[in-house]
Amino acid sequence: MMLFRVIWRFILLLLHTLGGIWLSLRIHKRKAPDGVSYPDPQPVANWSARLLKILGVEVVVHGKIPGETGLVVANHVSWLDIPVINSLTGAAFLSKNSIRYWPVIGWFAIASGTLFIRRGNHEAKRISAAIATRLNEDRRMAIFPEGTTSDGRKVRRFFPRLFSAAIDTGKPVIPVALCYRVSGQPDTLVPYTPGRSFFYILVGILARRKSEVHVCFSSILTSTEYDRKGLAEASRNIIQAALEDPSLT
């Protein structure tokens, strides 16, 4: 039964990936006069939701999904975080440049209008300006301020500089806590921690009957009331408190 599940889901995933490539090509033909592409977020969000369904990932939402545009900040556990957040918010992402070349997730990232960050001088300044431009266009942008993934139980320190764009544009910050569960227990497969590969996690998810992710929306932060450090600390505290909620255990 497990082998059949893996094969069937893998076939559906391949077909869905081809659909994602076609969607990406269609989206990137629609460019503004200045050459910058601002894709409609809804088709990509629908693609993300379908991807999660194929993988057997149930999304459980806690709280109300905000209607405001702003900077979405979340704890980072897995590559699954990206389609999970996108399916609910339609947000584009800030991601390391290597993600561009990943199968499935890379094509999705390009189609959703991801900003790719490279190592180098003045990169942080460029990225902050690019995020601010998106926010001023009333686009939701999502970032993972930890800068790396964790096991999902504790939230690492947030890098304050990533919050500059929200302050510069006066857009709110929307903290989102991601908590993965399987059979009511913390999910030890999904975290993209050292020693884990994309395909190891993917095959494990395909083999399962069901995975579960709890997505917690709490207080929205008014960016103009904080400096960068204060905004980073307030966001981290909200997310950590959500992860410690007894209802998630």
C-alpha positions in Angstrom: 0.0 0.0 0.0 2.8 2.4 0.9 4.6 1.7 -2.4 1.4 2.3 -4.4 0.9 5.6 -2.5 4.5 6.7 -3.3 4.2 5.8 -7.0 0.7 7.4 -7.4 1.7 10.6 -5.6 4.9 10.8 -7.5 3.1 10.6 -10.9 0.6 13.3 -9.7 3.6 15.4 -8.6 5.3 15.1 -12.0 2.1 16.2 -13.7 1.6 19.1 -11.3 5.2 20.2 -11.8 4.7 20.3 -15.6 1.6 22.4 -14.9 3.8 24.6 -12.7 6.3 25.1 -15.5 3.6 26.1 -17.9 2.2 28.5 -15.3 5.6 30.0 -14.8 6.1 30.5 -18.5 2.7 32.2 -18.8 3.4 34.4 -15.9 6.8 35.6 -17.0 5.4 36.7 -20.4 3.5 39.4 -18.6 6.0 42.1 -17.8 5.5 45.7 -16.9 6.9 48.4 -19.3 10.0 48.7 -17.1 10.7 45.0 -17.5 9.8 44.1 -14.0 7.3 41.2 -13.5 4.6 41.4 -10.9 2.7 38.1 -11.3 -0.9 37.7 -10.1 -0.4 35.8 -6.8 -3.7 33.8 -6.9 -2.8 31.3 -9.6 0.5 30.5 -7.8 -1.3 30.2 -4.5 -3.8 27.8 -6.0 -0.8 25.8 -7.4 0.7 25.7 -3.9 -2.5 24.5 -2.3 -2.8 21.7 -4.9 0.8 20.7 -4.3 0.2 20.3 -0.6 -2.9 18.2 -1.3 -0.9 15.9 -3.6 1.7 15.5 -0.9 -1.0 14.7 1.7 -0.2 17.8 3.8 -3.2 19.1 5.8 -3.0 22.8 6.6 -4.6 23.7 9.9 -5.1 27.5 10.4 -5.2 29.1 13.8 -6.4 32.6 14.0 -7.6 34.8 11.1 -5.6 35.3 8.0 -4.9 39.0 7.7 -6.4 40.9 4.8 -3.7 43.6 4.9 -0.6 43.6 2.7 2.6 43.7 4.5 5.8 41.8 5.5 5.1 38.2 6.5 7.7 36.8 8.8 7.8 33.2 9.9 10.0 30.6 11.6 11.8 28.4 9.1 11.5 24.6 9.4 11.4 23.1 5.9 11.2 23.8 2.2 7.5 23.0 2.7 7.2 26.4 4.5 7.2 28.2 1.1 4.1 26.5 -0.4 2.3 26.5 2.9 2.6 30.2 3.4 2.0 31.0 -0.3 -1.2 28.9 -0.4 -2.7 31.0 2.4 -1.3 34.5 1.8 -0.2 34.6 -1.9 3.1 36.1 -0.7 6.3 36.2 -2.7 9.5 35.3 -0.9 13.1 36.3 -0.2 15.3 33.2 -0.7 18.9 32.2 -1.1 20.0 32.1 -4.7 20.5 28.3 -4.8 16.8 27.7 -4.3 16.3 28.9 -7.9 17.8 25.7 -9.2 15.8 23.2 -7.0 13.3 20.9 -8.8 9.7 21.8 -8.2 10.4 24.4 -5.4 12.7 26.4 -7.7 10.2 26.7 -10.5 7.6 27.6 -8.0 9.8 30.3 -6.5 10.5 31.9 -9.8 6.8 31.9 -10.7 5.8 33.5 -7.4 8.1 36.4 -7.9 10.8 35.4 -5.4 13.7 37.8 -4.7 16.9 35.8 -4.7 19.7 36.9 -2.4 23.4 36.3 -3.2 26.4 36.7 -0.9 28.3 39.9 -1.6 28.8 43.5 -0.8 25.7 45.8 -0.7 23.4 42.8 -1.2 21.4 43.5 2.0 20.8 47.1 0.9 19.7 45.9 -2.6 17.3 43.3 -1.1 15.8 45.8 1.4 15.1 48.2 -1.5 13.6 45.5 -3.6 11.3 44.3 -0.7 10.3 47.9 -0.1 9.3 48.2 -3.8 7.2 45.1 -3.6 5.5 46.3 -0.4 4.8 49.7 -2.0 3.1 47.8 -4.9 0.7 46.3 -2.2 2.4 42.9 -2.6 2.9 40.6 0.4 6.5 39.6 0.9 7.5 36.8 3.1 10.9 36.3 4.8 12.5 33.9 7.2 14.4 36.1 9.6 16.3 33.3 11.2 18.3 32.9 8.1 18.3 29.1 8.3 16.1 26.2 9.3 15.5 24.7 12.7 13.8 21.6 14.1 10.6 23.7 14.6 10.5 23.6 18.3 12.5 26.8 19.1 12.9 30.0 17.2 16.4 31.2 16.5 17.4 34.8 16.7 15.9 37.1 14.0 18.2 39.3 11.9 16.9 42.9 12.4 18.2 44.2 9.1 15.5 42.2 7.2 12.8 44.4 8.8 14.1 47.7 7.4 11.7 47.6 4.4 8.6 47.4 6.6 9.7 50.4 8.6 10.7 52.4 5.5 7.4 51.7 3.8 5.2 51.9 7.0 3.7 48.5 6.1 2.7 46.1 8.9 4.6 43.0 9.9 2.5 39.8 10.0 4.1 37.1 12.2 3.3 33.5 11.3 4.2 30.4 13.3 4.7 27.1 11.5 4.3 23.9 13.6 4.5 20.5 11.9 2.8 17.5 13.4 2.3 13.8 12.6 -0.1 11.6 14.6 -0.2 14.4 17.2 3.5 14.5 17.8 6.3 16.8 16.5 7.3 15.9 13.0 10.9 14.8 12.9 11.0 14.1 9.2 10.0 17.4 7.7 12.7 19.7 9.2 15.4 20.5 6.7 18.2 20.2 9.1 21.9 19.4 8.4 22.3 15.9 6.9 18.8 16.0 5.3 18.3 16.2 1.6 15.3 17.6 -0.3 14.6 14.2 -1.8 14.9 12.3 1.5 12.2 14.5 3.0 10.1 14.4 -0.2 10.1 10.6 -0.4 9.2 10.3 3.3 6.3 12.7 2.9 5.1 10.8 -0.2 5.1 7.5 1.7 3.0 8.8 4.6 -0.8 8.7 4.7 -0.9 12.3 6.0 1.2 15.1 7.3 0.0 18.1 9.2 1.1 21.7 9.6 -0.4 24.2 12.0 -0.2 27.8 10.8 -0.7 30.3 13.5 -1.7 33.9 12.8 -1.6 36.2 15.8 -1.0 39.9 16.4 -0.1 42.2 13.5 2.7 44.6 14.3 2.6 48.3 13.3 6.2 48.7 12.0 6.3 52.5 12.6 6.1 51.8 16.4 9.4 50.0 16.5 13.0 50.2 15.4 14.5 47.2 13.5 15.7 45.4 16.6 12.4 45.9 18.4 10.4 44.7 15.5 12.5 41.6 15.1 12.3 40.8 18.8 8.5 41.4 19.0 7.9 39.2 15.9 10.1 36.4 17.3 8.3 36.5 20.7 4.9 36.2 19.1 6.0 33.2 17.0 7.7 31.5 19.9 4.6 32.0 22.1 2.4 30.5 19.3 4.6 27.4 19.1 4.3 26.9 22.9 0.5 27.0 22.7 -0.8 23.8 24.4 -3.5 23.4 21.6 -0.7 22.4 19.2 0.5 19.4 21.3 
